[in-house]
Amino acid sequence: MQIYHNSRDSYCRSPFGAAAENSYVDLSLFLDSEELPERVYLDYVYGLREFMGGASRLKPSSEKKSIPRCPQGAYEYHMKLRVPASRGLLYYSFRLCMRSGEVLYVLNSPGYSGEAYISKQAPFYEQRDEERKPFQITLYDPESKSPDSFKGKILYQIFPDRFARDADWEKRLEALGADPERIIHRDFSEPVDFRGLGGRGYLALDFFGGSLEGIRESLDYFQELGVSVLYLNPIFKARSNHRYDAADYMVVDQLLGNNQSFQRLCADAAVRNISIILDIAMSHTGADSIYFNKYGRFETTGAYQDAMGEGISDYFSWYSFENLGRNDLSYDCWWGFPELPSVNENDLNYREYMLGDLGVLRHWLRLGASGFRLDVSDELPDDFIRDLRSAVKEENPEALILGEVWEDASNKISYGHYRDFIGGRTHDSVMGYPFRDALLRFFRNEIAANELHDRLESIRENYPPEFFAVSMNLLSSHDTARFATAVAGDPDPGDRARQSVLRLSFKQRQQARTRFILAAALQLAYPGMPAIYYGDELLMEGYGDPFNRQTFPADQINPGDPMQSAIREMAALRMANTILQTGYYQGLYAAGDCYVFQRFSKAGEDQFGRRIRGASYALCVINRGESEFSYEYHGSCHRVPGQSALWVLDQEIHRF
């Protein structure tokens, strides 16, 4: 029996990808057999935490139909399915009841291709199973829109302590006073610490004095790089250099400046049409904070003192304690780290503090922030994020809510159930770690272009267009190895002492340079919000934390450097041509070493119905191989040398 169904083929499913709730989707299965099944059913379930479902019997076409994948013709089993008026997931498969009594199932093939295969086992709906997975349709609210000011824009991520100092950095250190646990680097180019002091191991307590004023003084650099969004890792008062252990959410850490410094940064950035989004961790606070105050360093009575019977704290209900008032007091903490006590996001006092009219999020929006990156948002309750979205959008409808989710956010399972990330009630979008993983595998020659395409298409298929348009498509982040190291370096030795001395060889660095240019050419031509982790544009190296958080080498900025020049040219082209930001996308060729796609407009408009600016179409050709590749497009044959990229914008050719 020959079958054909591919969820990305318009003959089989239309429209492409996610579906607006209460809309229609055409589904077709093609069968060619001497003996057709006695009955064919479309089985489906829909929901998020509790699935409902049914089955519809399908009738074959009266005659065979020919489509490109079935040149000999096949019988079509078709249904126009009205999807429910509820956001979530709809899973479907086909059930073939044979005349022999055998029952066969048409399921989604393992991997990322979207193609069907026949199985003797029924699909498994309630959690992901690569061997028994049905086809997915993401259902979303068509009224939910991502902020237009972020769609397709270039984002630049900064670890604030490590980007740039200002003239007053030493004065701020002196005002802070002596702290025997902190390491202060007087030389901005010193290696990061990975040992700590006093034999306690690495505690992320070394500081270089980077500041908000240093970032503000660098705004011209970001503008020249085509950046429209600055994403800052946490800036709130905290003990550590990463500041995910908030000590006071309401104030800027004094090593970075103060709240007025932040306001000045936002105001000057806005003049350059650059938005600022802040990273915030809300699943936990610092133990050394006004809220918990484990070490008694703050004047307020913290929850820890309350738990020990040493006073009454306004923050006691945020945390979960055992053995109250005893020396063996214990508390729930994030991933077992005692310096990061977990909070109960369902506590209404906590919600009021974070989301209320005088709460943390509104406070920073009023000071000039344009949105938030939610640290480990898959560890926050859905209901909390829904409340968060309401608060943020009420304060600023154009603010961005970007979540940290490492997998496909549409079918993410955590805490035993599917999460409400993508339908329009919580996030605007998420960090694109699947994008990074696909590019790394391709440029490390681990997968061919067809699998690269399939992996990218699986995300585009599952994400609503508004969500996909602001997906943070990264190559590196503060939680990963630098792209240069990951794509060309030795395997991670898994030991900080060894990581600290490993560097790319000359040959590896040349390879990393070539691969980074190709990856950037793909990233900056692809839909979504391309993200540059500070210093990647200068080919900074480093394995994981803390070596991916070295200081920014400003002395290496060189407009005449071929790689830096190529990145700037690509960024400028993206920002000058709407189609590279929000134009339609179509994959054209993906095999071996070569990946080809186009961006285009329809009737002079982008995919969101806005008039385009600049070119009306663009071709992107990526050739990672050694040999020349030729591709014919719009009547012209384009030759792409080995290990290079080509962009064509309305006949204007750019080679990288």
Secondary structure, 3 states (H helix, E strand, C coil): CEEECECCCCCCEECCCCEECCCEEEEEEEEECCCCCCEEEEEEEEECCCEEEEEEEECECCCCEEECCEEEEEEEEEEEEECCCCCEEEEEEEEEECCCCCEEEEEECCCCCCEEEEECCCCCCCCCCCCCCCEEEEEECCCCCCCHHHCCCEEEEECHHHCCCCCCHHHHHHHHCCCCCCEECCCCCCCCCCCCCCCCCCCCCEECCCCHHHHHCCHHHHHHCCEEEEEECCCEEECCCCCCCEEEEEEECCCCCCHHHHHHHHHHHHHCCCEEEEEECCCECCCCCCCCCCCCCCCCCCHHHHHCCCCCCCCHHHCCEECCCCCCCEECEHHHCCCCEECCCCCHHHHHHHHCCCCHHHHHHHHCCCEEEECCHHHCCHHHHHHHHHHHHHHCCCCEEEECCCCCHHHCEECCEECCCCCCCCCCEEECHHHHHHHHHHHCCCCCHHHHHHHHHHHHHHCCHHHHCCCEEECCCCCCCCHHHHHHCCCCCCCHHHHCCCCCCHHHHHHHHHHHHHHHHHHHHCCCEEEEECCHHHCCCCCCCCHHHCCCCHHHCCCCCHHHHHHHHHHHHHHHCHHHHHCEEEEEEEECCEEEEEEECECCECCCCCECCCCCEEEEEEECCCCCEEEEECCEEEEECCCEEEEEECCEEEEC
